[in-house]
Amino acid sequence: MKKNIVFILGAGSSKDFGFPLGDEIFAEAHNLLLNTKSSDIKSKLKITLTEVERIMAQIFSRLPSDKTKYPLFEEVLTFIWHSKKYEYQDWKNYGNVVSLFDKLTKEVFATFVEMLALTFSGIIYSNDFKKELKLYETFIKSLNFKTNNISFISLNYDLLIDTILLDCVKEGLIEGLNYGIGVRPLSDEIDRKKDGMLLLKPHGSLNLSFCTAYSHGRELFYYSEGDITIDVMNESDRIKCRIDHCGHYVKPLRVPLKIS
């Protein structure tokens, strides 16, 4: 009889690869702005961080100048997430909407998510993960998939575990990978089947997005493989839901880590 085994991957599983913990994200974003060699990331991050700092000044009256002493990123994100209750619950932009900020909470939330995505993208661009990733990969591939029912729960937004499991699919070690929800590629209309190994990411992921298709009365989930391009703020680059007559932009699937 097969054993049911669940591996839970917390923040420590990404820390060794250079990804920041919750209390390091703001400082890491500013560090990247000074040190990244990618002009594209630097230009986008400069605009986003300027807006983040402006909004942080609205939230906190005594914001320290030392970025390493900023509040925990997840706590700030949770505060912004909860503040949406002061607006229309579905974030529709009506003229009489009251906001805690000087613009809609959904726009504030999107700005902070973009900062997170650009920071992760900058870390990936700046670091060579091949050696460290090989150790991670060796552990995953050493698991006995044939005699055990193995699932993973990842509390991280990054795609390290996703990438390794997709490599396992390509090598025939596991049949497939699913996120526990019916997701479809951003490139076409076909739903990805809910089969293969379960990778549950309860806080969302850099490659997942969603849209509430009002014309169909249901939520649709999308994934993109190996990129985080859906988090750009430039409207010309944003991606619309592919359901007929929906017309809404897909939104990043992120959930703050401290919802209570």
HELIX and SHEET records of a PDB file:
HELIX    1   1 GLY A   12  LYS A   15  1                                   4    
HELIX    2   2 ILE A   25  ASN A   35  1                                  11    
HELIX    3   3 SER A   39  ILE A   59  1                                  21    
HELIX    4   4 LYS A   67  LYS A   69  5                                   3    
HELIX    5   5 PHE A   73  HIS A   82  1                                  10    
HELIX    6   6 SER A   83  TYR A   86  5                                   4    
HELIX    7   7 THR A  105  SER A  126  1                                  22    
HELIX    8   8 LYS A  130  SER A  142  1                                  13    
HELIX    9   9 LEU A  160  LYS A  170  1                                  11    
HELIX   10  10 THR A  229  ASP A  231  5                                   3    
HELIX   11  11 GLU A  235  ASP A  237  5                                   3    
SHEET    1   A 4 LYS A   3  LEU A   9  0                                        
SHEET    2   A 4 ASN A 148  SER A 154  1                                        
SHEET    3   A 4 MET A 197  LEU A 200  1                                        
SHEET    4   A 4 LEU A 177  ASN A 178  1                                        
SHEET    1   B 4 VAL A 183  PRO A 185  0                                        
SHEET    2   B 4 ARG A 218  TYR A 223  1                                        
SHEET    3   B 4 GLY A 204  ALA A 213 -1                                        
SHEET    4   B 4 LYS A 251  ARG A 254 -1                                        
END                                                                             
